[in-house]
Amino acid sequence: MIITKMGRGVTVYSGKRGYGKRGETKEVDIIYTVITRLELNKLNTEIEKIEPNAFVVMNSVKDTKGGIVKKRPLKHG
């Protein structure tokens, strides 16, 4: 959805989620993306549709180096 609907790139990390008194773990994908503050509402709306219980962390990015933070044009077809 982030790539196809929002035209943004993503990085997917393989991770483990830990919880419970017994130290249970579960394999999870951690998705990292950079968006503008104007896209934040759209991202949250789409996440809610896909996974209402998603754990989402947001950070403000003051500066970036390397890469391209511009939106990629979407291919309609």
N, CA, C, O and CB atoms as a CASP TS submission, in Angstrom:
PFRMAT TS
TARGET T0000
AUTHOR 0000-0000-0000
METHOD Language model
MODEL 1
PARENT N/A
ATOM      1  N   MET     1       0.821  -1.190   0.000  1.00  0.00           N
ATOM      2  CA  MET     1       0.000   0.000   0.000  1.00  0.00           C
ATOM      3  C   MET     1       0.867   1.257   0.000  1.00  0.00           C
ATOM      4  O   MET     1       0.558   2.212  -0.712  1.00  0.00           O
ATOM      5  CB  MET     1      -0.935  -0.003   1.202  1.00  0.00           C
ATOM      6  N   ILE     2       1.927   1.274   0.772  1.00  0.00           N
ATOM      7  CA  ILE     2       2.787   2.453   0.827  1.00  0.00           C
ATOM      8  C   ILE     2       3.419   2.707  -0.544  1.00  0.00           C
ATOM      9  O   ILE     2       3.543   3.855  -0.972  1.00  0.00           O
ATOM     10  CB  ILE     2       3.885   2.278   1.906  1.00  0.00           C
ATOM     11  N   ILE     3       3.810   1.646  -1.217  1.00  0.00           N
ATOM     12  CA  ILE     3       4.428   1.781  -2.541  1.00  0.00           C
ATOM     13  C   ILE     3       3.370   2.071  -3.599  1.00  0.00           C
ATOM     14  O   ILE     3       3.516   3.006  -4.386  1.00  0.00           O
ATOM     15  CB  ILE     3       5.212   0.504  -2.908  1.00  0.00           C
ATOM     16  N   THR     4       2.305   1.272  -3.622  1.00  0.00           N
ATOM     17  CA  THR     4       1.328   1.384  -4.717  1.00  0.00           C
ATOM     18  C   THR     4       0.375   2.562  -4.568  1.00  0.00           C
ATOM     19  O   THR     4       0.098   3.241  -5.556  1.00  0.00           O
ATOM     20  CB  THR     4       0.527   0.117  -4.811  1.00  0.00           C
ATOM     21  N   LYS     5      -0.140   2.830  -3.363  1.00  0.00           N
ATOM     22  CA  LYS     5      -1.111   3.908  -3.193  1.00  0.00           C
ATOM     23  C   LYS     5      -0.477   5.251  -2.881  1.00  0.00           C
ATOM     24  O   LYS     5      -1.001   6.293  -3.275  1.00  0.00           O
ATOM     25  CB  LYS     5      -2.068   3.556  -2.108  1.00  0.00           C
ATOM     26  N   MET     6       0.657   5.236  -2.171  1.00  0.00           N
ATOM     27  CA  MET     6       1.257   6.495  -1.743  1.00  0.00           C
ATOM     28  C   MET     6       2.481   6.886  -2.566  1.00  0.00           C
ATOM     29  O   MET     6       2.936   8.028  -2.499  1.00  0.00           O
ATOM     30  CB  MET     6       1.637   6.406  -0.293  1.00  0.00           C
ATOM     31  N   GLY     7       3.020   5.938  -3.349  1.00  0.00           N
ATOM     32  CA  GLY     7       4.166   6.242  -4.182  1.00  0.00           C
ATOM     33  C   GLY     7       5.450   6.456  -3.402  1.00  0.00           C
ATOM     34  O   GLY     7       6.344   7.168  -3.858  1.00  0.00           O
ATOM     35  N   ARG     8       5.547   5.852  -2.239  1.00  0.00           N
ATOM     36  CA  ARG     8       6.731   5.980  -1.385  1.00  0.00           C
ATOM     37  C   ARG     8       7.494   4.670  -1.332  1.00  0.00           C
ATOM     38  O   ARG     8       6.928   3.600  -1.556  1.00  0.00           O
ATOM     39  CB  ARG     8       6.334   6.417   0.033  1.00  0.00           C
ATOM     40  N   GLY     9       8.771   4.761  -1.038  1.00  0.00           N
ATOM     41  CA  GLY     9       9.594   3.574  -0.878  1.00  0.00           C
ATOM     42  C   GLY     9       9.520   3.068   0.561  1.00  0.00           C
ATOM     43  O   GLY     9       9.151   3.808   1.473  1.00  0.00           O
ATOM     44  N   VAL    10       9.868   1.825   0.748  1.00  0.00           N
ATOM     45  CA  VAL    10       9.881   1.231   2.087  1.00  0.00           C
ATOM     46  C   VAL    10      11.138   0.396   2.275  1.00  0.00           C
ATOM     47  O   VAL    10      11.740  -0.080   1.313  1.00  0.00           O
ATOM     48  CB  VAL    10       8.622   0.365   2.319  1.00  0.00           C
ATOM     49  N   THR    11      11.516   0.232   3.530  1.00  0.00           N
ATOM     50  CA  THR    11      12.544  -0.724   3.912  1.00  0.00           C
ATOM     51  C   THR    11      11.865  -1.696   4.860  1.00  0.00           C
ATOM     52  O   THR    11      11.190  -1.276   5.799  1.00  0.00           O
ATOM     53  CB  THR    11      13.806  -0.023   4.577  1.00  0.00           C
ATOM     54  N   VAL    12      12.039  -3.004   4.624  1.00  0.00           N
ATOM     55  CA  VAL    12      11.411  -4.019   5.477  1.00  0.00           C
ATOM     56  C   VAL    12      12.500  -4.742   6.259  1.00  0.00           C
ATOM     57  O   VAL    12      13.406  -5.341   5.681  1.00  0.00           O
ATOM     58  CB  VAL    12      10.570  -5.031   4.631  1.00  0.00           C
ATOM     59  N   TYR    13      12.395  -4.676   7.572  1.00  0.00           N
ATOM     60  CA  TYR    13      13.312  -5.373   8.469  1.00  0.00           C
ATOM     61  C   TYR    13      12.619  -6.614   9.008  1.00  0.00           C
ATOM     62  O   TYR    13      11.414  -6.586   9.256  1.00  0.00           O
ATOM     63  CB  TYR    13      13.778  -4.449   9.632  1.00  0.00           C
ATOM     64  N   SER    14      13.358  -7.701   9.194  1.00  0.00           N
ATOM     65  CA  SER    14      12.822  -8.882   9.866  1.00  0.00           C
ATOM     66  C   SER    14      13.080  -8.703  11.349  1.00  0.00           C
ATOM     67  O   SER    14      14.203  -8.419  11.765  1.00  0.00           O
ATOM     68  CB  SER    14      13.468 -10.213   9.323  1.00  0.00           C
ATOM     69  N   GLY    15      12.040  -8.871  12.138  1.00  0.00           N
ATOM     70  CA  GLY    15      12.182  -8.657  13.575  1.00  0.00           C
ATOM     71  C   GLY    15      11.460  -9.704  14.382  1.00  0.00           C
ATOM     72  O   GLY    15      10.788 -10.580  13.837  1.00  0.00           O
ATOM     73  N   LYS    16      11.605  -9.605  15.696  1.00  0.00           N
ATOM     74  CA  LYS    16      10.884 -10.463  16.624  1.00  0.00           C
ATOM     75  C   LYS    16      10.193  -9.575  17.642  1.00  0.00           C
ATOM     76  O   LYS    16      10.778  -8.624  18.160  1.00  0.00           O
ATOM     77  CB  LYS    16      11.837 -11.485  17.321  1.00  0.00           C
ATOM     78  N   ARG    17       8.946  -9.898  17.916  1.00  0.00           N
ATOM     79  CA  ARG    17       8.177  -9.174  18.918  1.00  0.00           C
ATOM     80  C   ARG    17       8.158 -10.034  20.171  1.00  0.00           C
ATOM     81  O   ARG    17       7.862 -11.227  20.097  1.00  0.00           O
ATOM     82  CB  ARG    17       6.721  -8.848  18.417  1.00  0.00           C
ATOM     83  N   GLY    18       8.466  -9.452  21.313  1.00  0.00           N
ATOM     84  CA  GLY    18       8.456 -10.188  22.567  1.00  0.00           C
ATOM     85  C   GLY    18       7.355  -9.683  23.476  1.00  0.00           C
ATOM     86  O   GLY    18       7.088  -8.483  23.534  1.00  0.00           O
ATOM     87  N   TYR    19       6.709 -10.609  24.193  1.00  0.00           N
ATOM     88  CA  TYR    19       5.623 -10.229  25.090  1.00  0.00           C
ATOM     89  C   TYR    19       5.348 -11.357  26.073  1.00  0.00           C
ATOM     90  O   TYR    19       5.833 -12.476  25.902  1.00  0.00           O
ATOM     91  CB  TYR    19       4.347  -9.883  24.294  1.00  0.00           C
ATOM     92  N   GLY    20       4.579 -11.057  27.088  1.00  0.00           N
ATOM     93  CA  GLY    20       4.149 -12.076  28.052  1.00  0.00           C
ATOM     94  C   GLY    20       5.194 -12.368  29.119  1.00  0.00           C
ATOM     95  O   GLY    20       6.375 -12.056  28.962  1.00  0.00           O
ATOM     96  N   LYS    21       4.732 -12.972  30.203  1.00  0.00           N
ATOM     97  CA  LYS    21       5.613 -13.306  31.325  1.00  0.00           C
ATOM     98  C   LYS    21       6.603 -14.403  30.978  1.00  0.00           C
ATOM     99  O   LYS    21       7.661 -14.501  31.599  1.00  0.00           O
ATOM    100  CB  LYS    21       4.794 -13.728  32.520  1.00  0.00           C
ATOM    101  N   ARG    22       6.274 -15.229  29.994  1.00  0.00           N
ATOM    102  CA  ARG    22       7.153 -16.336  29.598  1.00  0.00           C
ATOM    103  C   ARG    22       8.174 -15.923  28.542  1.00  0.00           C
ATOM    104  O   ARG    22       8.983 -16.746  28.111  1.00  0.00           O
ATOM    105  CB  ARG    22       6.323 -17.494  29.073  1.00  0.00           C
ATOM    106  N   GLY    23       8.147 -14.690  28.131  1.00  0.00           N
ATOM    107  CA  GLY    23       9.089 -14.214  27.116  1.00  0.00           C
ATOM    108  C   GLY    23       8.801 -14.766  25.742  1.00  0.00           C
ATOM    109  O   GLY    23       9.723 -15.078  24.987  1.00  0.00           O
ATOM    110  N   GLU    24       7.528 -14.890  25.409  1.00  0.00           N
ATOM    111  CA  GLU    24       7.135 -15.412  24.098  1.00  0.00           C
ATOM    112  C   GLU    24       7.558 -14.426  23.002  1.00  0.00           C
ATOM    113  O   GLU    24       7.524 -13.211  23.199  1.00  0.00           O
ATOM    114  CB  GLU    24       5.596 -15.667  24.043  1.00  0.00           C
ATOM    115  N   THR    25       7.950 -14.961  21.863  1.00  0.00           N
ATOM    116  CA  THR    25       8.330 -14.112  20.736  1.00  0.00           C
ATOM    117  C   THR    25       7.564 -14.538  19.487  1.00  0.00           C
ATOM    118  O   THR    25       7.108 -15.675  19.365  1.00  0.00           O
ATOM    119  CB  THR    25       9.857 -14.180  20.486  1.00  0.00           C
ATOM    120  N   LYS    26       7.440 -13.596  18.577  1.00  0.00           N
ATOM    121  CA  LYS    26       6.773 -13.862  17.311  1.00  0.00           C
ATOM    122  C   LYS    26       7.529 -13.112  16.220  1.00  0.00           C
ATOM    123  O   LYS    26       7.901 -11.952  16.402  1.00  0.00           O
ATOM    124  CB  LYS    26       5.263 -13.437  17.356  1.00  0.00           C
ATOM    125  N   GLU    27       7.755 -13.773  15.090  1.00  0.00           N
ATOM    126  CA  GLU    27       8.427 -13.137  13.951  1.00  0.00           C
ATOM    127  C   GLU    27       7.493 -12.085  13.342  1.00  0.00           C
ATOM    128  O   GLU    27       6.303 -12.338  13.154  1.00  0.00           O
ATOM    129  CB  GLU    27       8.841 -14.203  12.876  1.00  0.00           C
ATOM    130  N   VAL    28       8.039 -10.916  13.038  1.00  0.00           N
ATOM    131  CA  VAL    28       7.252  -9.836  12.441  1.00  0.00           C
ATOM    132  C   VAL    28       8.085  -9.107  11.394  1.00  0.00           C
ATOM    133  O   VAL    28       9.315  -9.144  11.436  1.00  0.00           O
ATOM    134  CB  VAL    28       6.759  -8.846  13.526  1.00  0.00           C
ATOM    135  N   ASP    29       7.420  -8.451  10.464  1.00  0.00           N
ATOM    136  CA  ASP    29       8.085  -7.547   9.533  1.00  0.00           C
ATOM    137  C   ASP    29       7.958  -6.137  10.099  1.00  0.00           C
ATOM    138  O   ASP    29       6.881  -5.730  10.534  1.00  0.00           O
ATOM    139  CB  ASP    29       7.467  -7.645   8.084  1.00  0.00           C
ATOM    140  N   ILE    30       9.053  -5.401  10.093  1.00  0.00           N
ATOM    141  CA  ILE    30       9.062  -4.010  10.538  1.00  0.00           C
ATOM    142  C   ILE    30       9.209  -3.161   9.272  1.00  0.00           C
ATOM    143  O   ILE    30      10.194  -3.282   8.543  1.00  0.00           O
ATOM    144  CB  ILE    30      10.233  -3.725  11.590  1.00  0.00           C
ATOM    145  N   ILE    31       8.232  -2.312   9.025  1.00  0.00           N
ATOM    146  CA  ILE    31       8.219  -1.504   7.804  1.00  0.00           C
ATOM    147  C   ILE    31       8.623  -0.082   8.152  1.00  0.00           C
ATOM    148  O   ILE    31       8.034   0.541   9.035  1.00  0.00           O
ATOM    149  CB  ILE    31       6.817  -1.529   7.122  1.00  0.00           C
ATOM    150  N   TYR    32       9.632   0.429   7.455  1.00  0.00           N
ATOM    151  CA  TYR    32      10.150   1.774   7.688  1.00  0.00           C
ATOM    152  C   TYR    32       9.958   2.593   6.424  1.00  0.00           C
ATOM    153  O   TYR    32      10.333   2.160   5.334  1.00  0.00           O
ATOM    154  CB  TYR    32      11.649   1.739   8.106  1.00  0.00           C
ATOM    155  N   THR    33       9.376   3.772   6.568  1.00  0.00           N
ATOM    156  CA  THR    33       9.181   4.649   5.418  1.00  0.00           C
ATOM    157  C   THR    33       9.311   6.095   5.864  1.00  0.00           C
ATOM    158  O   THR    33       9.184   6.395   7.051  1.00  0.00           O
ATOM    159  CB  THR    33       7.802   4.403   4.754  1.00  0.00           C
ATOM    160  N   VAL    34       9.562   6.986   4.927  1.00  0.00           N
ATOM    161  CA  VAL    34       9.629   8.416   5.201  1.00  0.00           C
ATOM    162  C   VAL    34       8.548   9.090   4.371  1.00  0.00           C
ATOM    163  O   VAL    34       8.487   8.929   3.152  1.00  0.00           O
ATOM    164  CB  VAL    34      11.052   9.004   4.879  1.00  0.00           C
ATOM    165  N   ILE    35       7.698   9.849   5.055  1.00  0.00           N
ATOM    166  CA  ILE    35       6.619  10.580   4.386  1.00  0.00           C
ATOM    167  C   ILE    35       6.616  12.021   4.872  1.00  0.00           C
ATOM    168  O   ILE    35       7.288  12.353   5.849  1.00  0.00           O
ATOM    169  CB  ILE    35       5.239   9.910   4.648  1.00  0.00           C
ATOM    170  N   THR    36       5.869  12.869   4.198  1.00  0.00           N
ATOM    171  CA  THR    36       5.712  14.247   4.657  1.00  0.00           C
ATOM    172  C   THR    36       4.589  14.300   5.683  1.00  0.00           C
ATOM    173  O   THR    36       3.775  13.382   5.773  1.00  0.00           O
ATOM    174  CB  THR    36       5.420  15.207   3.466  1.00  0.00           C
ATOM    175  N   ARG    37       4.553  15.366   6.445  1.00  0.00           N
ATOM    176  CA  ARG    37       3.483  15.494   7.452  1.00  0.00           C
ATOM    177  C   ARG    37       2.109  15.597   6.798  1.00  0.00           C
ATOM    178  O   ARG    37       1.098  15.276   7.423  1.00  0.00           O
ATOM    179  CB  ARG    37       3.727  16.725   8.339  1.00  0.00           C
ATOM    180  N   LEU    38       2.067  16.039   5.552  1.00  0.00           N
ATOM    181  CA  LEU    38       0.799  16.138   4.839  1.00  0.00           C
ATOM    182  C   LEU    38       0.252  14.760   4.450  1.00  0.00           C
ATOM    183  O   LEU    38      -0.947  14.616   4.213  1.00  0.00           O
ATOM    184  CB  LEU    38       0.968  16.999   3.595  1.00  0.00           C
ATOM    185  N   GLU    39       1.123  13.752   4.384  1.00  0.00           N
ATOM    186  CA  GLU    39       0.712  12.395   4.025  1.00  0.00           C
ATOM    187  C   GLU    39       0.373  11.545   5.250  1.00  0.00           C
ATOM    188  O   GLU    39      -0.096  10.416   5.109  1.00  0.00           O
ATOM    189  CB  GLU    39       1.808  11.718   3.224  1.00  0.00           C
ATOM    190  N   LEU    40       0.603  12.072   6.430  1.00  0.00           N
ATOM    191  CA  LEU    40       0.445  11.313   7.662  1.00  0.00           C
ATOM    192  C   LEU    40      -0.976  10.788   7.861  1.00  0.00           C
ATOM    193  O   LEU    40      -1.161   9.629   8.234  1.00  0.00           O
ATOM    194  CB  LEU    40       0.836  12.168   8.835  1.00  0.00           C
ATOM    195  N   ASN    41      -1.967  11.620   7.620  1.00  0.00           N
ATOM    196  CA  ASN    41      -3.358  11.200   7.796  1.00  0.00           C
ATOM    197  C   ASN    41      -3.720  10.063   6.844  1.00  0.00           C
ATOM    198  O   ASN    41      -4.378   9.104   7.247  1.00  0.00           O
ATOM    199  CB  ASN    41      -4.302  12.384   7.577  1.00  0.00           C
ATOM    200  N   LYS    42      -3.298  10.163   5.591  1.00  0.00           N
ATOM    201  CA  LYS    42      -3.561   9.111   4.589  1.00  0.00           C
ATOM    202  C   LYS    42      -2.914   7.795   5.020  1.00  0.00           C
ATOM    203  O   LYS    42      -3.538   6.737   4.938  1.00  0.00           O
ATOM    204  CB  LYS    42      -3.026   9.538   3.188  1.00  0.00           C
ATOM    205  N   LEU    43      -1.655   7.861   5.483  1.00  0.00           N
ATOM    206  CA  LEU    43      -0.957   6.656   5.926  1.00  0.00           C
ATOM    207  C   LEU    43      -1.689   6.005   7.089  1.00  0.00           C
ATOM    208  O   LEU    43      -1.910   4.794   7.082  1.00  0.00           O
ATOM    209  CB  LEU    43       0.483   6.985   6.327  1.00  0.00           C
ATOM    210  N   ASN    44      -2.065   6.792   8.081  1.00  0.00           N
ATOM    211  CA  ASN    44      -2.770   6.229   9.246  1.00  0.00           C
ATOM    212  C   ASN    44      -4.115   5.621   8.867  1.00  0.00           C
ATOM    213  O   ASN    44      -4.501   4.586   9.410  1.00  0.00           O
ATOM    214  CB  ASN    44      -2.980   7.305  10.305  1.00  0.00           C
ATOM    215  N   THR    45      -4.825   6.251   7.949  1.00  0.00           N
ATOM    216  CA  THR    45      -6.114   5.721   7.479  1.00  0.00           C
ATOM    217  C   THR    45      -5.916   4.371   6.790  1.00  0.00           C
ATOM    218  O   THR    45      -6.673   3.434   7.041  1.00  0.00           O
ATOM    219  CB  THR    45      -6.795   6.721   6.510  1.00  0.00           C
ATOM    220  N   GLU    46      -4.915   4.266   5.933  1.00  0.00           N
ATOM    221  CA  GLU    46      -4.658   3.021   5.205  1.00  0.00           C
ATOM    222  C   GLU    46      -4.169   1.914   6.145  1.00  0.00           C
ATOM    223  O   GLU    46      -4.560   0.757   5.990  1.00  0.00           O
ATOM    224  CB  GLU    46      -3.624   3.260   4.094  1.00  0.00           C
ATOM    225  N   ILE    47      -3.322   2.258   7.112  1.00  0.00           N
ATOM    226  CA  ILE    47      -2.860   1.264   8.089  1.00  0.00           C
ATOM    227  C   ILE    47      -4.048   0.708   8.864  1.00  0.00           C
ATOM    228  O   ILE    47      -4.138  -0.500   9.084  1.00  0.00           O
ATOM    229  CB  ILE    47      -1.823   1.884   9.062  1.00  0.00           C
ATOM    230  N   GLU    48      -4.948   1.577   9.275  1.00  0.00           N
ATOM    231  CA  GLU    48      -6.135   1.173  10.039  1.00  0.00           C
ATOM    232  C   GLU    48      -6.979   0.165   9.246  1.00  0.00           C
ATOM    233  O   GLU    48      -7.530  -0.770   9.827  1.00  0.00           O
ATOM    234  CB  GLU    48      -6.987   2.413  10.403  1.00  0.00           C
ATOM    235  N   LYS    49      -7.084   0.349   7.927  1.00  0.00           N
ATOM    236  CA  LYS    49      -7.849  -0.573   7.072  1.00  0.00           C
ATOM    237  C   LYS    49      -7.189  -1.950   7.012  1.00  0.00           C
ATOM    238  O   LYS    49      -7.873  -2.974   7.011  1.00  0.00           O
ATOM    239  CB  LYS    49      -7.986   0.004   5.650  1.00  0.00           C
ATOM    240  N   ILE    50      -5.854  -1.969   6.962  1.00  0.00           N
ATOM    241  CA  ILE    50      -5.115  -3.224   6.797  1.00  0.00           C
ATOM    242  C   ILE    50      -4.916  -3.949   8.120  1.00  0.00           C
ATOM    243  O   ILE    50      -5.145  -5.155   8.212  1.00  0.00           O
ATOM    244  CB  ILE    50      -3.765  -2.956   6.154  1.00  0.00           C
ATOM    245  N   GLU    51      -4.485  -3.210   9.151  1.00  0.00           N
ATOM    246  CA  GLU    51      -4.170  -3.819  10.449  1.00  0.00           C
ATOM    247  C   GLU    51      -4.511  -2.839  11.569  1.00  0.00           C
ATOM    248  O   GLU    51      -3.672  -2.032  11.970  1.00  0.00           O
ATOM    249  CB  GLU    51      -2.668  -4.231  10.521  1.00  0.00           C
ATOM    250  N   PRO    52      -5.762  -2.912  12.081  1.00  0.00           N
ATOM    251  CA  PRO    52      -6.199  -1.973  13.112  1.00  0.00           C
ATOM    252  C   PRO    52      -5.348  -2.007  14.390  1.00  0.00           C
ATOM    253  O   PRO    52      -5.291  -1.015  15.117  1.00  0.00           O
ATOM    254  CB  PRO    52      -7.626  -2.258  13.465  1.00  0.00           C
ATOM    255  N   ASN    53      -4.693  -3.132  14.665  1.00  0.00           N
ATOM    256  CA  ASN    53      -3.889  -3.247  15.878  1.00  0.00           C
ATOM    257  C   ASN    53      -2.396  -3.028  15.628  1.00  0.00           C
ATOM    258  O   ASN    53      -1.567  -3.399  16.458  1.00  0.00           O
ATOM    259  CB  ASN    53      -4.100  -4.604  16.499  1.00  0.00           C
ATOM    260  N   ALA    54      -2.057  -2.433  14.500  1.00  0.00           N
ATOM    261  CA  ALA    54      -0.642  -2.201  14.168  1.00  0.00           C
ATOM    262  C   ALA    54      -0.001  -1.291  15.203  1.00  0.00           C
ATOM    263  O   ALA    54      -0.626  -0.352  15.695  1.00  0.00           O
ATOM    264  CB  ALA    54      -0.501  -1.583  12.755  1.00  0.00           C
ATOM    265  N   PHE    55       1.249  -1.580  15.524  1.00  0.00           N
ATOM    266  CA  PHE    55       2.050  -0.742  16.414  1.00  0.00           C
ATOM    267  C   PHE    55       2.813   0.228  15.524  1.00  0.00           C
ATOM    268  O   PHE    55       3.645  -0.191  14.719  1.00  0.00           O
ATOM    269  CB  PHE    55       3.030  -1.601  17.320  1.00  0.00           C
ATOM    270  N   VAL    56       2.539   1.514  15.661  1.00  0.00           N
ATOM    271  CA  VAL    56       3.110   2.526  14.778  1.00  0.00           C
ATOM    272  C   VAL    56       3.935   3.506  15.611  1.00  0.00           C
ATOM    273  O   VAL    56       3.464   4.018  16.626  1.00  0.00           O
ATOM    274  CB  VAL    56       1.994   3.272  13.987  1.00  0.00           C
ATOM    275  N   VAL    57       5.161   3.760  15.175  1.00  0.00           N
ATOM    276  CA  VAL    57       6.033   4.740  15.820  1.00  0.00           C
ATOM    277  C   VAL    57       6.305   5.845  14.816  1.00  0.00           C
ATOM    278  O   VAL    57       6.665   5.573  13.670  1.00  0.00           O
ATOM    279  CB  VAL    57       7.370   4.086  16.324  1.00  0.00           C
ATOM    280  N   MET    58       6.132   7.103  15.242  1.00  0.00           N
ATOM    281  CA  MET    58       6.367   8.240  14.350  1.00  0.00           C
ATOM    282  C   MET    58       7.454   9.121  14.940  1.00  0.00           C
ATOM    283  O   MET    58       7.473   9.391  16.141  1.00  0.00           O
ATOM    284  CB  MET    58       5.063   9.055  14.123  1.00  0.00           C
ATOM    285  N   ASN    59       8.351   9.562  14.085  1.00  0.00           N
ATOM    286  CA  ASN    59       9.406  10.484  14.485  1.00  0.00           C
ATOM    287  C   ASN    59       9.488  11.621  13.485  1.00  0.00           C
ATOM    288  O   ASN    59       9.255  11.433  12.291  1.00  0.00           O
ATOM    289  CB  ASN    59      10.762   9.760  14.598  1.00  0.00           C
ATOM    290  N   SER    60       9.819  12.791  13.978  1.00  0.00           N
ATOM    291  CA  SER    60      10.042  13.930  13.107  1.00  0.00           C
ATOM    292  C   SER    60      11.455  13.847  12.537  1.00  0.00           C
ATOM    293  O   SER    60      12.409  13.572  13.264  1.00  0.00           O
ATOM    294  CB  SER    60       9.826  15.266  13.869  1.00  0.00           C
ATOM    295  N   VAL    61      11.582  14.083  11.243  1.00  0.00           N
ATOM    296  CA  VAL    61      12.884  14.052  10.591  1.00  0.00           C
ATOM    297  C   VAL    61      13.267  15.493  10.245  1.00  0.00           C
ATOM    298  O   VAL    61      12.621  16.133   9.414  1.00  0.00           O
ATOM    299  CB  VAL    61      12.863  13.138   9.306  1.00  0.00           C
ATOM    300  N   LYS    62      14.302  15.985  10.878  1.00  0.00           N
ATOM    301  CA  LYS    62      14.746  17.362  10.626  1.00  0.00           C
ATOM    302  C   LYS    62      15.630  17.442   9.391  1.00  0.00           C
ATOM    303  O   LYS    62      15.603  18.436   8.665  1.00  0.00           O
ATOM    304  CB  LYS    62      15.500  17.909  11.839  1.00  0.00           C
ATOM    305  N   ASP    63      16.411  16.398   9.157  1.00  0.00           N
ATOM    306  CA  ASP    63      17.388  16.434   8.087  1.00  0.00           C
ATOM    307  C   ASP    63      17.583  15.036   7.521  1.00  0.00           C
ATOM    308  O   ASP    63      17.509  14.051   8.256  1.00  0.00           O
ATOM    309  CB  ASP    63      18.720  17.010   8.584  1.00  0.00           C
ATOM    310  N   THR    64      17.827  14.949   6.250  1.00  0.00           N
ATOM    311  CA  THR    64      18.136  13.664   5.631  1.00  0.00           C
ATOM    312  C   THR    64      19.385  13.829   4.771  1.00  0.00           C
ATOM    313  O   THR    64      19.729  14.933   4.349  1.00  0.00           O
ATOM    314  CB  THR    64      16.934  13.140   4.780  1.00  0.00           C
ATOM    315  N   LYS    65      20.048  12.715   4.523  1.00  0.00           N
ATOM    316  CA  LYS    65      21.227  12.739   3.659  1.00  0.00           C
ATOM    317  C   LYS    65      21.172  11.510   2.769  1.00  0.00           C
ATOM    318  O   LYS    65      20.923  10.403   3.245  1.00  0.00           O
ATOM    319  CB  LYS    65      22.559  12.777   4.494  1.00  0.00           C
ATOM    320  N   GLY    66      21.403  11.703   1.486  1.00  0.00           N
ATOM    321  CA  GLY    66      21.363  10.589   0.549  1.00  0.00           C
ATOM    322  C   GLY    66      19.938  10.211   0.211  1.00  0.00           C
ATOM    323  O   GLY    66      18.993  10.616   0.888  1.00  0.00           O
ATOM    324  N   GLY    67      19.799   9.447  -0.820  1.00  0.00           N
ATOM    325  CA  GLY    67      18.465   8.996  -1.225  1.00  0.00           C
ATOM    326  C   GLY    67      17.629  10.141  -1.769  1.00  0.00           C
ATOM    327  O   GLY    67      18.098  11.268  -1.927  1.00  0.00           O
ATOM    328  N   ILE    68      16.396   9.820  -2.046  1.00  0.00           N
ATOM    329  CA  ILE    68      15.455  10.803  -2.578  1.00  0.00           C
ATOM    330  C   ILE    68      14.204  10.758  -1.718  1.00  0.00           C
ATOM    331  O   ILE    68      13.626   9.688  -1.526  1.00  0.00           O
ATOM    332  CB  ILE    68      15.118  10.528  -4.087  1.00  0.00           C
ATOM    333  N   VAL    69      13.780  11.891  -1.202  1.00  0.00           N
ATOM    334  CA  VAL    69      12.592  11.935  -0.357  1.00  0.00           C
ATOM    335  C   VAL    69      11.399  12.477  -1.139  1.00  0.00           C
ATOM    336  O   VAL    69      10.346  12.745  -0.560  1.00  0.00           O
ATOM    337  CB  VAL    69      12.848  12.795   0.890  1.00  0.00           C
ATOM    338  N   LYS    70      11.560  12.638  -2.447  1.00  0.00           N
ATOM    339  CA  LYS    70      10.451  13.088  -3.276  1.00  0.00           C
ATOM    340  C   LYS    70       9.506  11.935  -3.533  1.00  0.00           C
ATOM    341  O   LYS    70       9.906  10.771  -3.540  1.00  0.00           O
ATOM    342  CB  LYS    70      10.958  13.676  -4.602  1.00  0.00           C
ATOM    343  N   LYS    71       8.246  12.275  -3.745  1.00  0.00           N
ATOM    344  CA  LYS    71       7.233  11.264  -4.067  1.00  0.00           C
ATOM    345  C   LYS    71       7.464  10.737  -5.468  1.00  0.00           C
ATOM    346  O   LYS    71       7.701  11.504  -6.402  1.00  0.00           O
ATOM    347  CB  LYS    71       5.806  11.844  -3.940  1.00  0.00           C
ATOM    348  N   ARG    72       7.395   9.412  -5.609  1.00  0.00           N
ATOM    349  CA  ARG    72       7.534   8.802  -6.928  1.00  0.00           C
ATOM    350  C   ARG    72       6.206   8.899  -7.664  1.00  0.00           C
ATOM    351  O   ARG    72       5.153   8.736  -7.048  1.00  0.00           O
ATOM    352  CB  ARG    72       7.994   7.322  -6.815  1.00  0.00           C
ATOM    353  N   PRO    73       6.229   9.161  -8.970  1.00  0.00           N
ATOM    354  CA  PRO    73       4.960   9.194  -9.715  1.00  0.00           C
ATOM    355  C   PRO    73       4.324   7.811  -9.756  1.00  0.00           C
ATOM    356  O   PRO    73       5.008   6.813  -9.982  1.00  0.00           O
ATOM    357  CB  PRO    73       5.183   9.714 -11.150  1.00  0.00           C
ATOM    358  N   LEU    74       3.026   7.756  -9.540  1.00  0.00           N
ATOM    359  CA  LEU    74       2.305   6.495  -9.598  1.00  0.00           C
ATOM    360  C   LEU    74       1.952   6.169 -11.033  1.00  0.00           C
ATOM    361  O   LEU    74       1.594   7.049 -11.816  1.00  0.00           O
ATOM    362  CB  LEU    74       1.043   6.547  -8.732  1.00  0.00           C
ATOM    363  N   LYS    75       2.059   4.887 -11.370  1.00  0.00           N
ATOM    364  CA  LYS    75       1.687   4.446 -12.719  1.00  0.00           C
ATOM    365  C   LYS    75       0.226   4.018 -12.687  1.00  0.00           C
ATOM    366  O   LYS    75      -0.147   3.097 -11.960  1.00  0.00           O
ATOM    367  CB  LYS    75       2.611   3.272 -13.221  1.00  0.00           C
ATOM    368  N   HIS    76      -0.582   4.684 -13.469  1.00  0.00           N
ATOM    369  CA  HIS    76      -1.986   4.308 -13.547  1.00  0.00           C
ATOM    370  C   HIS    76      -2.168   3.336 -14.708  1.00  0.00           C
ATOM    371  O   HIS    76      -1.651   3.549 -15.805  1.00  0.00           O
ATOM    372  CB  HIS    76      -2.897   5.562 -13.718  1.00  0.00           C
ATOM    373  N   GLY    77      -2.903   2.281 -14.447  1.00  0.00           N
ATOM    374  CA  GLY    77      -3.046   1.362 -15.563  1.00  0.00           C
ATOM    375  C   GLY    77      -3.954   0.248 -15.319  1.00  0.00           C
ATOM    376  O   GLY    77      -4.150  -0.592 -16.197  1.00  0.00           O
TER
END
